[in-house]
Amino acid sequence: MSVSELDVITLGRSSIDIYGQQIGGPLEDMSTFTKAVGGCPANIAIGTSRLGLKSGIITRVGNENFGRFIREQLERESVATEGVITDPDRLTALAILGVRDSESFPLLFYRTDCADAALNEKDVDPEFIARAKAIVVTGTHFSRPHSAGAQRKAMKLIHEKGGKVVFDIDYRPNLWGLAGIGEGESRYVKSETVTSYLQKILPDCDLIVGTEEELHIAGGSENTLEAIKTIRELSKGTIVCKRGPMGCVVFEGDIPDSLEKGIKGDGFPIEVYNTLGAGDAFMSGFLRGWIAGESLESCCTYANACGAFAVSRLLCSPEIPTWEELQYFLKNGSPIKALRHDAELNHLHWVTTRREQFTPIMALACDHRLQLEDIAREVGASFERISDFKRLAVAAAERVAGGQPGFGVFMDGRYGQEALFQASHANLWIARPIEKTGSRPLDFECGGSLGVHLTEWPIEQTIKCLCFYHPDDPQELKERQERELFRAYDACRRTGREILIEIIAGKHGVLQSGTVAQVLERLYEVGIRPDWWKLEGQKNPQAWREIGRVIEERDPHCRGVLILGLDAPERELVEAFQAAVVTPWVKGFAIGRTIFSHAARQWLAEEITDEEAIADMAKRFQTFVEAWTNLSVRQVA
């Protein structure tokens, strides 16, 4: 077989999983939910991609918001989507799930005339199949004639090209019409009809994977060993028996007289939190080794470890580990059985799965509240006009950006809610503050529960938290500030938001070359690892070297540093840009009052028009953009 562009293509289900977030209660009482891409083939496509394989998928989604979400998320995960068909007449499938206890996971499928169930032979492009080394077909999509036809066509095509067929038995009795519509949790119902059908599939499969119950339905016996022997009579393929916490056992040739005599991969002792999606994570790990030609023992290790991650976390595809995360776990293990509480693994998972970000970031900061209130007060303007001015600031940033990536705004929700909408529509990068303006010790503007408050904020908004912190502050003050910063960091991680921490040290102490680096060192020490730092300009290049060293040692996955303005003159800020070239960790700037103060004072005093205010801010912003860009060009040259 010639070198293929794709390692694996999965076929079949893609849905929206709606997960209840109240763990331990009945689904009837759950009140808040989170969504994710679901469906066995979609999960495996994402999982294998995260583990370093080149994966694709053939499925159908609706021509609506959920369908677009699935497509966009697959693309973010580097899954080839040429085989994703947009169905103009059907909605995207839904699955609603909950966790009742460690053994009960209520599951409702909304699949009546849904998009992915309408998959048919015409959706299988021979050229797309020809690009893959293997395909994955699932038992669920053999339950309907047209989707079964699509899978059979793909199997024929891949074998003609010398590729492999992987069969995930994926038995869902209620999707075969053998259990009630509300019994999605049901995993096994004996059926000679289903067994007979699946046994016609087995001879064409090169890898067959299932739980003991799934092997029972495929083999036609509730004795696992007998079922496996029957499968062997029908297929020469490798058989993998998933055994939950006992790991798995694999059979390549003749079936021995005991399950224990197969090739075994031990399980990992972890807490079972949610078994939904564990099989898809397991398959992703197994395929990572199998397609790469690694030993079956290695395949089992990858598979069992990935399954352990899945059962210790809540969601399906979002919880599958990345290759870097998996390698760390296999090398270091975890000190706790509840992997979702392992800070190191959680950090690795976050930084290796978050959305890609274009750099540099060149931002116009207009999240100021007290400062604009002071200006309004000075010129006798109503505070209500501040909101309109913030929209002009966004218009200025949008004008300079000209549709290019890497431009952004810092904008608050108190006066800038409409400006935030405007910035989102303009595809500007957005950072939004949570701190109470001027607070020292740090306090939050929202009051109450910060985490609950953040659930109302769009996922695209980076959370910004400013803290006035100096290493020479009293110990009690530093401890309180650190506690509040950690609260902010933890709230962002738990709600899936990026966080930018802004540190201003120079207003409350001497700013020496090692001052800011010392602050960062301490915050890393207490477990705070933000996605971004925003730091005051350093005139001494050595200060930037020290900052870069700390980031490199403590969190090489950090997105970088933005230089803040502090109302400094243009010349001083450009000098700060120049001093920062000694470290690659400085990735842009966020400047506010130096850009907007002049226009704000005149516009609030009704001395200039909207257009004049926008033009003035755009001109000043453009000056910094050119200074940064020219500096970057010279540095590359």
Order of alpha helices (4+ residues) and beta strands (2+ residues): beta-beta-beta-alpha-beta-alpha-beta-beta-beta-alpha-beta-alpha-beta-alpha-beta-alpha-alpha-beta-beta-beta-alpha-alpha-alpha-alpha-beta-alpha-alpha-beta-alpha-beta-alpha-beta-alpha-beta-alpha-beta-alpha-beta-alpha-beta-alpha-alpha
